[in-house]
């Protein structure tokens, strides 16, 4: 009994040691996965304390308020400050377009003559204060907001993240505003009431001279409000579509192990023609997956009290991008099944590599909270191309022309994986 047990253990060990690729997948790829996820999640936890939030600033004031806010943002480690877009001075129109395209997470526009409006309101408040505190308070409640600072927001950014960012911006701008009001008030009241004991109370500090307008940089006329449904449905749909690589690669390996491939190769039929049948079937499966995931967002999630998924302005764009994603996922599955030599190897290679691509592609952690190095790597993930395309459609109100480049890159990825599969199969047959 013990001899048979030892023989079985020895056999399994020999099989495993001979599978060098499988060993590398078992040990190297989990290490890479831990490395990548630690980098990404550590950055996500520390984003609020590190430089990296891309902010574009438009200063139309050119006076104390705009200058002090600009100086504060430049020196704030929270911000990756910029007042230029593609080498040109930032304007409100260019900033709105840049934020809508995802080049910046936040855009801030200081209106023209903002400082002058603050000083005018303070001067009016001074004159009212001299008529008595009650009169000043009554006039204070009647003052109209005269300065509107616009904070533009990339719809892709999650609400909880932006709440922290915008609250910090509100607090900082309010401090600058209050400082200017105090200075103006002190300068004007000093000439009238040199006796500090008789100076009026600072009731103006609560005035609403500045108000904030937060807008989402979307091309849609009906602004799409970002929520968890708009983010998670496309993200995890893409993840599910690419996970089809596991059963697809398993199917290819099963045919090899059963000898079906050998019998098919004896037929006067090109290899790519045999694979094309698999591609079409699994692309259809991906499309069905996508429809089911959309039904969850449109029907089932609202039943639980969550927002309904908003599909945006272009159903054609959704179809084109979904089709391109399905082909990319299927091509990847064919490549894994062709390169792998055992079903076990294909399962590990497919699952771990998809986990890596999804982590890098922004499926688990948004790419905008990654460090710069990881953001640059993320741009090469096919899952990121698909996710960015769906964000443009579902969150930024884009149309089909906005996602054509993403769809084109996904189709290039499909043709690249199929070419690798063809070459790899050709080499295996000639060995």
Protein Blocks (a to p, Z undefined) as FASTA:
>chain_A
ZZmmmmmmmmmmmmmmmmmmlmmmmmmmmmmmmmmmmmmmmmmmmmmmpghiacddddfk
opmklmmmmmmmmmpmkbccdfbeehiacdfklmmmmmmnopafbdcdddehklmmmmmm
mmmmmmmmmnojklmmmmmmmpccfbdcdddddfklcfklmmmmmmmmmmmmmmmmmmmm
mmmmmmmmmmmmmplklpccfkklmpcfbccddddddfbfbacdddfklmmmmmmmmmmm
mmmmmmmmmmmmmmmmnommmmmmmpccdfklmmmmmmmmmmmmmmmmmmmmmmmmmmmm
mmnopacddebjalklmmmmmmmmmmmmmmmmmmmmmmpmbfklmmmmmmmmmmmmmmmn
ommpcfklpcfklmmmmmmpmklmmmmmmmmmmmnopafklmmmmmmmmmmmmmmmmmmm
mmmmmmmmmZZ
